[in-house]
Amino acid sequence: MAANWRTLDDMSGKAATGAAVKADGYGLGAAEVVETLYKAGCRDFYVAHWQEVAPLIPFLGDAKLSVLHGVSPLDVGNPYLLHPNVKPVLNSLPQVQRWLELGGSICDIMIDTGMNRLGLSMGDITAEIIRNLDIDVCMSHLASADQDSPQNGAQLADFRVAKSNIAARRYSLSNSAGIVLGADYAFDLTRPGLALYGGIPRTELNDRIRQVATPETMVLQTRDIRAGDKVGYNATFTADRDMRIAICTLGYADGYLRSFAENGRLQHQEQYIPILGRISMDLLCTNISHVTEVDESSWLTCIYDLPRLSAGTGLSQYELLTNLGTRFDRNWY
Ligand SMILES: *Cc1c(COP(=O)(O)O)cnc(C)c1O
C-alpha cells in the first residue's frame, strides 16, 4: 500500500498526495492505513462521516483529516468538530452558514462541477458568504475519470472557473483515476483512494499498482465424498467422481458473495482450488482432490485480483474491497 501511495505521489508530480480512508480504509482498516501512509509521507486524509474520525485521531500527527459530508444539523455538537487536525468539507451554502455560526475556522470546500452529487453548485461560487471562510482546500470530484470521457475536460474547465472565484490555500480535483489524466488535473493536491488499496480504475495503472488485500481462509474440516454425492445448499453440485473436499471458514457474511462461486478460486502453494456448490453464510466447500498438503487448519488463499473479479462478478472493485467483512483478522505485513 505504501508503494502504491508513492507511485501515485510520483504520478501527481508537484502536487501533494492525500488518501481517501473513508469506509474504514475501503474495508481494510482505516487506522492501519493512516498509520502506514503517514509514515510514507501522506498528510491529507479523507473520511465521509464524523463517526469515522475518533479512531484516527491518535495516528494523525501533524496531518489533517477532512470530513467529506460537511456539517449537517446532526453534527452540531460533535466533539471533533473544532479539533485542530480535523476540518469539514463544506458542500452547500447552508453548511457554510452553519460552520460560520459554530465559530469554525479552517475548512475545505467542495464544488460540484457536473456530477450533481455533493458540493456548491457553480452558481453559488460568487456568494458573498464564501469570502468569510478560511479555506484550506477547494476541491471538486471527477465523475468519469476512469473513462476517456469529454466530461473530464468539462469538469476541469468548470473547476478552473471556480478556482478563479474562490480563494483557498490549495486546489484539488483528482481521485485515483484522475491522477492518470495528467498534470492539468493535479493542481496542488490529489486524493486517491481505490488505487492505494490495489484497485485499478484505468489500464494505465496495470503494471504500476500492486495488490494489497489478499483474503485467506482456514480449512475447518476435510471429507471424502463419492461419485454421486451432493454438496451444499440445494445440492447444486453433484460429484462426478470420488473426491476429497475442504470446508473453509468463509462465506457471504464475510463479503465472499454467492455470486463469486463461479468466478472465485482459491489457491494453495500455486495449486488452484475450485469452489463447489453454493457459498453459505459462513462456509464454503472446495475441491482439494488434486492438492497436496491441505488438511484441517491449513490456510487457503483467495484469488482476489480486483479487476478480474470485478469483470466476472459485476461488482465494482470498490464493492469488492468495502464488502470485506469484519470477521477477518487484518494482518499487515
Ligand atoms: C472517495 C473519494 C475520493 C477517492 O476516489 P477513488 O476513486 O477511490 O480514488 C476522492 N475524493 C472524494 C471527494 C471522494 O469521495
The ligand as a Gaussian input file, in Angstrom:
#p B3LYP/6-31G(d) Opt

LIG

0 1
 C      -13.790000       8.573000      -2.415000
 C      -13.297000       9.870000      -2.882000
 C      -12.027000      10.003000      -3.438000
 C      -11.173000       8.813000      -3.809000
 O      -11.665000       8.277000      -5.020000
 P      -11.053000       6.938000      -5.699000
 O      -11.836000       6.792000      -6.947000
 O      -11.286000       5.844000      -4.739000
 O       -9.609000       7.203000      -5.934000
 C      -11.570000      11.278000      -3.715000
 N      -12.352000      12.361000      -3.485000
 C      -13.596000      12.266000      -2.980000
 C      -14.397000      13.501000      -2.773000
 C      -14.111000      11.024000      -2.683000
 O      -15.368000      10.916000      -2.198000

